[in-house]
C-alpha cells in the first residue's frame, strides 16, 4: 500500500544505516523538518535528477531512503543543523507538487532480498573495502593510521555490509544511486567489489607515480 512521504531532494545519496548531517535553511525545508519533529515521522531523501538543490523545483530520482532525524540543533534565525539516519529504501510512485511548499510523494517500500551467494560476496567485499581504505590512507600520506575494523565491517546481514560499504565509498553520486537501486544485496555487493578493485588500483597507481617523483609515501 502506498504511503505519503515528504521529500527532501539533495545532490547526495543516503543509504540505510548511514548518518548524514544537513544544514536546513530554506523556509520550505524548515517547515518540513518542524513537522517531522513534531510528528516524530521520517522524510524521504532522494537524489536530484534535474534542477537545483536550492530554490525552484528539483526533479528527483525514483528510488530514495527514508531519513529519521536523530539530532537537531536549531539556530536563532530559524535555520537548523540536523543529523539523519537512513532507514528504508522506497520507490516514488507518484510526485505531488501542489499541496505543500515541498514535494510530497506516494511511495512504496522496497524489499531487501539477499540474492544467491550474498554471504560469500559480503566477505569478499569487506576484504576489498579494507584494502581500499588502507590504500586511501596511504594516498593521504597517513599509512600508519589505525587499520579499519574488518570485524565491524562484516557485522550484520549481507545487506548491512553492502550498505556500510556503499556509504564509505568515495564515488560520484550517480554511482552511489546505482548501488542504492540494486535489486538485492548480491548485485550491490558484486558492483561494490568491482568499484573497490577499480578505486584501489587507481590509488596504488597514484602512489607509484608520486614515489617515482619522490613525493609520496611508500605503499607496503
N, C-alpha and C positions, 0 to 999 in steps of 0.2 A: 504494500500500500504506500502511495506517495506521501511524503511529508513536506511541509512548508518550512524552508530554511532561509534565513537572511544570509546574503553573500558578501564577502569582502575580497574582491579581486585584487591580486598582487602580482608583482613581477618575480615571484618566487614560488616554490612548491613546498607544501607541508606534507610530511609523511606521518602515518600513525606512530605514536610513541615519541615523536620529535617535539622538542621545545623550541619555540620561536618568539623572540622579543619583537614588539611592534610599537611604533610611535603613532598614536592616534591623534590627528589634528584637524581633519576635515569635519565640519559640522555633521554631515550625514553619518559618518562612522563614529563620531562621539555619541550620537543618538543610538546607533546600533549597539555599541558597547554598553551604554547605560541600560538599555532594555535587556540585553543578555545577562548583565549582572543582576538586575532586579529580579528577573525570572529564573536565574540560575540555569540558563539554557545555552547551548553552544551555537556557534555560527559556522558558516562554511567558508573555507579559504580555497580559492581557485586561481590557477594561473591565467593571466590575461592573454588572450589570443590576439586581440586587436584593440587599439585605443590606449589611453594614458591611465597611469595609476592614480594620478591626482587630477580632479576636475573632469567633467563630462561623463560619458557612459563608456565603460570598458566592457568589451565582449569577452566572456570567459571561455576557457576550455570546458568540456562537458564532464570531466572527472575531477573531483576535488576531495578534500578531507575536512571533516568537522573539527572545530577547534574549541576546546574548553579553556576558559580564562582561569589561570591558576595564580596569577599575580597581577596586581593593579596599583599603580602609583599615580593618582590624579594630581594635576597641577592647578595653580590658582586661576590660570587663564582659560581653563576648560579642556586643555589638552590632557593626554594621559600617556603613560608608558605601561603597557601590559605585557604579560608573558602568557602564551597559549600552549596547550599540549594537544597534539594531534590524536584524534580518537578513531574515526571510521572513515573509510572511503565511501563516496557516494557518486551517483550519476545524475547529472542535471537533465530532468525530463522535460521541464518547461520553465522558461525565464519569465518573470513578472516584473516589469519596469515602470508600472504606472500606479502603484499603490503606496509606495514609500519613497523617501529620498534616496534610499539604497536599493540595490537589486534584491529581489526575492526569487526563490526557485522551488518548484516542486521537484523533489529528489527521491530517488530510490537507493537503498544501501546495497553495496556490492559484497558478495561472498568472498571469504578469504580461504580459498582452496589451496592445498599444498601442491598437488601435481606429483607425477611419478618421480621418484628418486630425490625428493626435495631435501631429505635429511643429509644424504651424502653431499649434495651440492652445497648445503649450508656450511658443512665442514670445510669444503674446498674454498668457498667464498670467504670464510673467516680467515683462513690461512693467507689467501691472496690480499685481503684487506690489511692484515698485519704487515705484509711485505710492502704494500703501498704506503702505509703510514711511516714505516722506517725510511723508505726512500724519500718521502716528503720531508721528514725531519732532517735528513742528510742534505737535501737540496736547500733547506732553510738554514744550513750551517749549524744544526743542532743535533748532530749524530749521536751524542751521548745523553740525550733526553731520555726520560723514562719510557721503556718499551710499552706499547699498547697491551692492554689486558686481554689476552686471547680468550681466557675463560669467560670473561664478561661478554665478549663479543658473541660467544656461542650460546649464551643463556637464552632459554625460551624456545619457542617453536621455530621452524624454518621461516615462517612469515615474519616473526620478530627479528630474526637475524637479517633477513633481506631488507627490512625497513631501516634497521640500525645502520647497515652498510650504505643504503641509499642516502640517508641523512648525512653521512660523513664523507661522501664522495664530492670532490671539488670539480664538478662538471657543470655544463650550462643548463639553463632552466628547461629547455626542450628535452634534453636527455633525461633530466630528472622526471619530467612529466611522463615520458615513455615508460620509465620504471614504475611510476605510480599507476599507470594504466594497464600494466601487465596483468593478464587474467588470473595468474596464480603465482605462488612462491617459486615454483620450479622455473618458470620462464623469467621471473625477475632475477633470480639468483644466476641463471645462465647468462643473462645480459650483464649482470654485475661482474662476473668473473672475466668476461671479455673486456669490459671497461677498465677493470682493475689492472689487468695484464697490459693493456694499452698505456694507461697512465703511468704505471711503474716503469715500463720501458722508456717512455719519454723522459721521466725524471732521471733515470740512470744515464741516458744519453746526454742529458744536460750536464750532469755531474762530470761525465767523461770529458766533455768539451771545456768545462771550467778547469778541470785538473790539468788538461793539456796546456792551458794558458797560465797555469799556476795560480788560479783564482779560487778554486773550490776545495771543499774538504774531501777526504778520502772516503770512498764508499766501500765498506768491508762486506 
